[in-house]
């Protein structure tokens, strides 16, 4: 049985660290509403950070950063599970991230992570970042 986490209004880094711990313990996790996950900070500073990440490296050798919201969330979790080692690679395969709520998970109970929620005024959603980067979702 997989755990379904609603990513709406959860801080990306805090959510990713908690999800990574649960994945390393052998849990299977689905994250829905990836486009509604937030990154704290002013809009200008967050977008400047993502511009820098996109411009680093080359087209041939990378590093390659995703543009779509579900892949941005998935890559953030990937950095926290140690994906270069067998244990982390196996844990990373148990993660599924979705834009919105897919039909097969519509009837499942959605859980949230209380430690990952915050009440801040300055934030940008991952969906806004994706549209800024040129993603069409």
C-alpha positions as CSV (number, residue, x, y, z in Angstrom):
1,X,0.0,0.0,0.0
2,X,1.5,3.3,-1.1
3,X,1.2,6.5,0.9
4,X,-0.3,9.4,-1.0
5,X,1.0,12.9,0.0
6,X,-0.8,16.1,-1.0
7,X,1.9,18.6,-1.9
8,X,-0.3,21.6,-1.8
9,X,1.3,24.4,0.3
10,X,4.2,22.3,1.5
11,X,7.7,23.7,1.4
12,X,9.7,21.8,-1.1
13,X,12.9,21.2,0.9
14,X,11.2,20.2,4.1
15,X,8.8,17.9,2.3
16,X,11.7,16.3,0.3
17,X,13.8,15.6,3.3
18,X,10.9,13.8,5.1
19,X,9.9,11.9,2.0
20,X,13.5,10.8,1.5
21,X,13.7,9.4,5.1
22,X,10.5,7.5,4.5
23,X,11.7,6.1,1.1
24,X,15.0,4.9,2.7
25,X,12.9,3.0,5.3
26,X,11.2,1.1,2.4
27,X,8.0,3.0,2.0
28,X,6.3,3.6,-1.4
29,X,5.2,7.2,-1.8
30,X,3.1,9.1,-4.3
31,X,3.2,12.9,-4.2
32,X,0.2,14.6,-5.9
33,X,-0.3,18.3,-6.7
34,X,3.4,18.8,-7.4
35,X,2.6,22.2,-9.1
36,X,1.3,23.6,-5.8
37,X,4.4,22.9,-3.8
38,X,6.1,26.1,-2.7
39,X,9.6,27.4,-2.4
40,X,10.1,30.2,0.2
41,X,11.8,33.4,-0.7
42,X,11.1,36.4,-2.8
43,X,10.0,35.7,-6.4
44,X,13.1,37.5,-7.8
45,X,15.6,35.5,-5.8
46,X,14.0,32.1,-6.4
47,X,13.8,32.7,-10.2
48,X,17.4,34.0,-10.2
49,X,18.5,30.8,-8.5
50,X,16.7,28.6,-11.1
51,X,18.1,30.7,-14.0
52,X,21.6,30.1,-12.6
53,X,21.0,26.3,-12.4
54,X,19.7,26.3,-16.0
55,X,22.7,28.2,-17.4
56,X,25.4,26.2,-15.7
57,X,27.2,23.6,-17.7
58,X,26.8,22.7,-21.4
59,X,24.0,21.2,-23.5
60,X,26.1,18.1,-24.1
61,X,27.5,17.3,-20.7
62,X,24.9,18.8,-18.2
63,X,24.0,19.1,-15.5
64,X,20.5,18.8,-16.8
65,X,17.7,20.4,-14.7
66,X,14.1,19.7,-15.3
67,X,11.4,22.2,-16.3
68,X,8.2,20.4,-15.4
69,X,6.9,20.6,-11.8
70,X,6.7,16.9,-11.1
71,X,10.3,16.4,-12.3
72,X,11.6,19.4,-10.2
73,X,10.1,17.8,-7.1
74,X,11.4,14.4,-8.0
75,X,14.9,15.7,-8.6
76,X,14.9,17.5,-5.2
77,X,14.0,14.2,-3.5
78,X,16.7,12.4,-5.6
79,X,19.4,14.7,-4.1
80,X,18.4,13.6,-0.6
81,X,18.3,9.8,-1.0
82,X,21.8,9.2,-2.2
83,X,20.8,8.0,-5.7
84,X,24.3,7.0,-6.6
85,X,24.4,4.1,-4.1
86,X,22.3,0.9,-4.4
87,X,20.2,1.6,-1.3
88,X,19.3,5.1,-2.5
89,X,18.6,3.9,-6.0
90,X,16.2,1.3,-4.8
91,X,14.5,3.8,-2.6
92,X,14.2,6.4,-5.4
93,X,12.3,3.8,-7.5
94,X,9.6,3.8,-4.9
95,X,8.8,7.5,-5.6
96,X,6.1,8.7,-8.0
97,X,5.2,12.4,-8.4
98,X,2.1,13.6,-10.2
99,X,0.8,16.9,-11.5
100,X,-2.7,17.2,-10.1
101,X,-4.4,14.1,-8.8
102,X,-4.5,11.2,-11.3
103,X,-7.6,9.0,-11.7
104,X,-6.1,6.0,-10.1
105,X,-5.3,7.9,-6.9
106,X,-8.5,9.9,-6.7
107,X,-10.1,7.6,-4.2
108,X,-7.1,7.2,-2.0
109,X,-6.9,9.2,1.3
110,X,-4.5,12.1,1.0
111,X,-2.1,12.8,3.8
112,X,-0.1,15.9,4.5
113,X,3.2,16.5,6.3
114,X,2.7,19.0,9.2
115,X,6.4,19.6,9.6
116,X,6.7,20.7,6.0
117,X,3.9,23.3,6.0
118,X,4.6,26.9,6.7
119,X,2.8,30.2,7.0
120,X,4.9,32.6,5.0
121,X,4.1,35.5,2.8
122,X,7.0,35.3,0.4
123,X,6.9,32.2,-1.7
124,X,6.8,30.9,-5.3
125,X,5.0,27.8,-6.4
126,X,6.8,25.2,-8.4
127,X,4.2,25.6,-11.2
128,X,5.1,29.3,-11.5
129,X,8.8,28.4,-11.8
130,X,8.0,25.8,-14.4
131,X,6.1,28.3,-16.5
132,X,8.9,30.7,-16.2
133,X,11.4,28.1,-17.4
134,X,9.2,27.4,-20.4
135,X,7.4,24.2,-19.4
136,X,4.0,23.4,-20.9
137,X,1.9,21.3,-18.6
